[in-house]
Amino acid sequence: IISPESDVFPIKPTPQNPCWIVRSIDNNKITVTIIDAINGKVLGYGVPPPRNDK
């Protein structure tokens, strides 16, 4: 369940259904996809975590 106050998952309006949060990497770029766990619809994208390439 995504919090309405979430900065990481900025979906408006806030989904009422549980969601899957899927992180994927393509060409060294992280994508965070938010998917409704009930109907499978892609709801949007989240903010990837900061990278630590040190």
Buried (B, 14 or more C-beta within 10 A) or exposed (E): EBEEEEEEBEBEEBBEEEBEEEEEEEEEEEEBBBBBEEEEEEBBEBEEEEEEEE
